[in-house]
Amino acid sequence: MTTKGTPGRVIRIDDETWAEYGEVCEAKGLSRASDLRVYMKREISAHRRRVRDENAARNIADS
């Protein structure tokens, strides 16, 4: 099932972890999907910053 045009994804997670994660997300007031998207976007941003900083350092060293 998809919402708002986002495709569904299949991931493998044991039942106990999935249930506990559901409790955590409920306490945060988020769906599992929303929480995963927040996490993924934060990781992508951090990765992009690292790459940008590495490239900047490389450019300075090459100057």
C-alpha positions in Angstrom: 0.0 0.0 0.0 1.3 3.4 -0.8 0.3 6.9 0.3 0.9 10.2 -1.3 2.6 8.6 -4.3 5.4 7.1 -2.3 6.2 3.5 -3.2 6.2 0.8 -0.6 9.4 -0.9 0.4 10.0 -4.3 1.9 12.6 -4.7 4.7 13.3 -7.7 6.9 13.0 -7.1 10.6 12.3 -9.7 13.3 8.8 -9.4 14.9 10.1 -8.4 18.4 12.2 -5.5 17.1 9.3 -4.4 14.8 6.8 -4.4 17.7 9.2 -2.5 20.1 10.0 0.0 17.3 6.2 0.5 16.9 6.0 1.3 20.6 8.9 3.8 20.3 7.3 5.5 17.3 3.9 5.7 19.0 5.5 7.4 22.0 7.1 9.9 19.6 3.8 10.4 17.8 5.2 9.2 14.5 4.4 6.3 12.2 7.3 3.9 11.6 7.5 5.1 8.0 7.7 8.7 9.1 10.4 8.0 11.7 12.4 6.0 9.1 12.2 8.8 6.6 13.4 11.3 9.2 16.3 9.0 10.1 17.2 8.4 6.4 17.1 12.1 5.5 19.3 12.9 8.5 21.9 10.3 7.4 21.8 11.5 3.8 22.5 15.1 5.0 25.3 14.0 7.3 26.9 12.0 4.4 26.6 15.0 2.0 28.3 17.3 4.6 31.1 14.8 5.1 31.7 14.5 1.3 31.5 18.3 0.9 34.0 18.8 3.7 36.3 16.1 2.3 36.2 17.7 -1.1 36.9 21.1 0.4 39.9 19.8 2.3 41.2 18.1 -0.8 40.8 21.3 -2.8 42.7 23.3 -0.2 45.4 20.7 -0.1 45.7 20.7 -3.9 46.0 24.5 -4.0 
